[in-house]
Amino acid sequence: MKSNLLDWTVRIVAVLILIPAFYFKLSGADRSIATFSALDAEPFGRYAVGFAELFVVVLLLIPRTSWLGATAAVVIMVGAVGSHISVLGFAGNAGVSFASALVVLFCAIVELYASRSRNPVFTRIFLNRGSD
C-alpha cells in the first residue's frame, strides 16, 4: 500500500509539472521561445522537447508503462539541468525552470525504483539472474 501511494504520488507530481511545461513549449509561449533561442534550438528543439514531455505524461499515467515514462523523463530532465548549468543560468524564471526540472528528475528516479517490478528490462537483468 505504501509503495503504491509513493508510486502514484511521484508520478502525479511529475505530471503536474510537465503538463504546463509541454503546453507552453507547444503553444509557442514567449519564455519557451526565448529559452530555446538561447540554446540555438528554436523551433525544432522546442517542439521535440514539448512532444517528448507530452509522451512522458501519457506514459507516466499508465501504470504498465510508467517505468518507460520515468526513463524518458530522466533523460529529458538531465538535458534540462545541463542546459541550465551550461547556458541558461538560474536567474529569475530560469531558476524556477531549473527547480522544476530537479523535482521532475527526482520524481522520475523514485518512479524508476517504485516501478522496477513492472520494468521488463530490470526484471530480465536483475531478477532472472542465473537462469539460462
Short mmCIF file of the C-alpha atoms (twelve columns), coordinates in Angstrom:
data_MODEL
# 
_entry.id   MODEL 
# 
loop_
_atom_site.group_PDB 
_atom_site.id 
_atom_site.type_symbol 
_atom_site.label_atom_id 
_atom_site.label_alt_id 
_atom_site.label_comp_id 
_atom_site.label_asym_id 
_atom_site.label_seq_id 
_atom_site.Cartn_x 
_atom_site.Cartn_y 
_atom_site.Cartn_z 
_atom_site.pdbx_PDB_model_num 
ATOM 1   C CA . MET A 1   0.000  0.000   0.000   1 
ATOM 2   C CA . LYS A 2   2.759  2.434   0.985   1 
ATOM 3   C CA . SER A 3   4.672  1.609   -2.169  1 
ATOM 4   C CA . ASN A 4   1.597  2.145   -4.326  1 
ATOM 5   C CA . LEU A 5   0.983  5.549   -2.695  1 
ATOM 6   C CA . LEU A 6   4.593  6.612   -3.306  1 
ATOM 7   C CA . ASP A 7   4.392  5.313   -6.875  1 
ATOM 8   C CA . TRP A 8   1.296  7.382   -7.689  1 
ATOM 9   C CA . THR A 9   2.454  10.450  -5.746  1 
ATOM 10  C CA . VAL A 10  5.733  10.867  -7.628  1 
ATOM 11  C CA . ARG A 11  4.009  10.212  -10.940 1 
ATOM 12  C CA . ILE A 12  1.309  12.810  -10.294 1 
ATOM 13  C CA . VAL A 13  3.817  15.422  -9.086  1 
ATOM 14  C CA . ALA A 14  5.899  14.925  -12.252 1 
ATOM 15  C CA . VAL A 15  2.802  15.062  -14.460 1 
ATOM 16  C CA . LEU A 16  1.540  18.258  -12.785 1 
ATOM 17  C CA . ILE A 17  4.863  19.938  -13.545 1 
ATOM 18  C CA . LEU A 18  5.177  18.551  -17.077 1 
ATOM 19  C CA . ILE A 19  1.681  19.462  -18.320 1 
ATOM 20  C CA . PRO A 20  2.213  23.232  -18.268 1 
ATOM 21  C CA . ALA A 21  5.817  22.742  -19.438 1 
ATOM 22  C CA . PHE A 22  4.844  20.936  -22.642 1 
ATOM 23  C CA . TYR A 23  1.827  23.201  -23.155 1 
ATOM 24  C CA . PHE A 24  3.979  26.344  -23.107 1 
ATOM 25  C CA . LYS A 25  6.539  24.778  -25.442 1 
ATOM 26  C CA . LEU A 26  3.978  23.584  -27.963 1 
ATOM 27  C CA . SER A 27  1.871  26.762  -27.832 1 
ATOM 28  C CA . GLY A 28  4.899  28.970  -28.501 1 
ATOM 29  C CA . ALA A 29  4.985  30.910  -25.248 1 
ATOM 30  C CA . ASP A 30  7.489  33.785  -25.362 1 
ATOM 31  C CA . ARG A 31  9.504  32.343  -22.472 1 
ATOM 32  C CA . SER A 32  9.836  28.967  -24.217 1 
ATOM 33  C CA . ILE A 33  10.889 30.616  -27.468 1 
ATOM 34  C CA . ALA A 34  13.478 32.688  -25.599 1 
ATOM 35  C CA . THR A 35  14.808 29.604  -23.806 1 
ATOM 36  C CA . PHE A 36  15.243 27.545  -26.955 1 
ATOM 37  C CA . SER A 37  16.620 30.542  -28.859 1 
ATOM 38  C CA . ALA A 38  19.323 30.832  -26.193 1 
ATOM 39  C CA . LEU A 39  20.079 27.157  -26.790 1 
ATOM 40  C CA . ASP A 40  20.136 27.657  -30.589 1 
ATOM 41  C CA . ALA A 41  17.368 25.053  -30.827 1 
ATOM 42  C CA . GLU A 42  14.361 27.173  -31.815 1 
ATOM 43  C CA . PRO A 43  11.861 25.964  -33.065 1 
ATOM 44  C CA . PHE A 44  12.794 22.311  -33.670 1 
ATOM 45  C CA . GLY A 45  14.203 21.713  -30.171 1 
ATOM 46  C CA . ARG A 46  11.205 23.340  -28.514 1 
ATOM 47  C CA . TYR A 47  8.767  21.140  -30.444 1 
ATOM 48  C CA . ALA A 48  10.844 17.994  -29.932 1 
ATOM 49  C CA . VAL A 49  11.084 18.513  -26.179 1 
ATOM 50  C CA . GLY A 50  7.419  19.561  -25.938 1 
ATOM 51  C CA . PHE A 51  6.197  16.425  -27.706 1 
ATOM 52  C CA . ALA A 52  8.615  14.277  -25.703 1 
ATOM 53  C CA . GLU A 53  7.218  15.744  -22.462 1 
ATOM 54  C CA . LEU A 54  3.665  15.078  -23.676 1 
ATOM 55  C CA . PHE A 55  4.661  11.488  -24.418 1 
ATOM 56  C CA . VAL A 56  6.204  11.183  -20.923 1 
ATOM 57  C CA . VAL A 57  2.977  12.424  -19.301 1 
ATOM 58  C CA . VAL A 58  0.938  9.769   -21.108 1 
ATOM 59  C CA . LEU A 59  3.415  7.019   -20.221 1 
ATOM 60  C CA . LEU A 60  3.552  8.067   -16.561 1 
ATOM 61  C CA . LEU A 61  -0.220 7.940   -16.211 1 
ATOM 62  C CA . ILE A 62  -0.403 4.317   -17.388 1 
ATOM 63  C CA . PRO A 63  0.895  2.034   -14.607 1 
ATOM 64  C CA . ARG A 64  2.195  -0.584  -17.031 1 
ATOM 65  C CA . THR A 65  4.350  1.976   -18.907 1 
ATOM 66  C CA . SER A 66  5.281  4.295   -16.045 1 
ATOM 67  C CA . TRP A 67  8.807  2.868   -15.946 1 
ATOM 68  C CA . LEU A 68  9.317  3.877   -19.574 1 
ATOM 69  C CA . GLY A 69  7.933  7.369   -18.926 1 
ATOM 70  C CA . ALA A 70  10.237 7.703   -15.941 1 
ATOM 71  C CA . THR A 71  13.222 6.638   -18.029 1 
ATOM 72  C CA . ALA A 72  12.392 9.207   -20.717 1 
ATOM 73  C CA . ALA A 73  11.791 11.859  -18.052 1 
ATOM 74  C CA . VAL A 74  15.243 11.223  -16.561 1 
ATOM 75  C CA . VAL A 75  16.852 11.718  -19.975 1 
ATOM 76  C CA . ILE A 76  14.893 14.918  -20.683 1 
ATOM 77  C CA . MET A 77  15.467 16.395  -17.225 1 
ATOM 78  C CA . VAL A 78  19.201 15.640  -17.269 1 
ATOM 79  C CA . GLY A 79  19.262 17.643  -20.502 1 
ATOM 80  C CA . ALA A 80  17.264 20.455  -18.883 1 
ATOM 81  C CA . VAL A 81  19.508 20.579  -15.819 1 
ATOM 82  C CA . GLY A 82  22.598 20.507  -18.039 1 
ATOM 83  C CA . SER A 83  21.200 23.356  -20.149 1 
ATOM 84  C CA . HIS A 84  20.683 25.471  -17.062 1 
ATOM 85  C CA . ILE A 85  24.152 24.727  -15.738 1 
ATOM 86  C CA . SER A 86  25.902 25.392  -19.043 1 
ATOM 87  C CA . VAL A 87  23.854 28.086  -20.845 1 
ATOM 88  C CA . LEU A 88  20.627 29.309  -19.269 1 
ATOM 89  C CA . GLY A 89  21.688 30.001  -15.702 1 
ATOM 90  C CA . PHE A 90  19.436 30.302  -12.678 1 
ATOM 91  C CA . ALA A 91  18.258 33.936  -12.544 1 
ATOM 92  C CA . GLY A 92  14.557 34.790  -12.491 1 
ATOM 93  C CA . ASN A 93  12.287 32.396  -14.379 1 
ATOM 94  C CA . ALA A 94  15.259 30.225  -15.289 1 
ATOM 95  C CA . GLY A 95  15.645 29.406  -11.591 1 
ATOM 96  C CA . VAL A 96  12.036 28.242  -11.399 1 
ATOM 97  C CA . SER A 97  12.521 26.103  -14.506 1 
ATOM 98  C CA . PHE A 98  15.717 24.657  -13.039 1 
ATOM 99  C CA . ALA A 99  13.995 23.808  -9.736  1 
ATOM 100 C CA . SER A 100 11.077 22.241  -11.618 1 
ATOM 101 C CA . ALA A 101 13.474 20.124  -13.666 1 
ATOM 102 C CA . LEU A 102 15.166 18.923  -10.475 1 
ATOM 103 C CA . VAL A 103 11.818 17.970  -8.929  1 
ATOM 104 C CA . VAL A 104 10.767 16.027  -12.041 1 
ATOM 105 C CA . LEU A 105 14.192 14.368  -12.176 1 
ATOM 106 C CA . PHE A 106 13.859 13.300  -8.535  1 
ATOM 107 C CA . CYS A 107 10.302 12.020  -9.105  1 
ATOM 108 C CA . ALA A 108 11.389 10.087  -12.194 1 
ATOM 109 C CA . ILE A 109 14.263 8.428   -10.343 1 
ATOM 110 C CA . VAL A 110 11.936 7.442   -7.490  1 
ATOM 111 C CA . GLU A 111 9.415  6.120   -10.041 1 
ATOM 112 C CA . LEU A 112 12.109 4.025   -11.693 1 
ATOM 113 C CA . TYR A 113 12.681 2.378   -8.333  1 
ATOM 114 C CA . ALA A 114 8.977  2.105   -7.470  1 
ATOM 115 C CA . SER A 115 8.095  0.555   -10.838 1 
ATOM 116 C CA . ARG A 116 11.008 -1.871  -11.003 1 
ATOM 117 C CA . SER A 117 8.709  -4.912  -10.818 1 
ATOM 118 C CA . ARG A 118 6.842  -3.689  -13.936 1 
ATOM 119 C CA . ASN A 119 10.030 -2.879  -15.837 1 
ATOM 120 C CA . PRO A 120 10.801 -5.784  -18.197 1 
ATOM 121 C CA . VAL A 121 14.400 -4.652  -18.667 1 
ATOM 122 C CA . PHE A 122 15.038 -4.532  -14.917 1 
ATOM 123 C CA . THR A 123 13.300 -7.828  -14.229 1 
ATOM 124 C CA . ARG A 124 15.109 -9.579  -17.057 1 
ATOM 125 C CA . ILE A 125 18.538 -8.370  -15.974 1 
ATOM 126 C CA . PHE A 126 18.240 -8.477  -12.184 1 
ATOM 127 C CA . LEU A 127 15.504 -10.938 -11.298 1 
ATOM 128 C CA . ASN A 128 16.326 -13.700 -13.788 1 
ATOM 129 C CA . ARG A 129 19.988 -13.887 -12.884 1 
ATOM 130 C CA . GLY A 130 21.397 -17.330 -13.099 1 
ATOM 131 C CA . SER A 131 18.617 -18.715 -15.266 1 
ATOM 132 C CA . ASP A 132 19.552 -19.973 -18.754 1 
# 
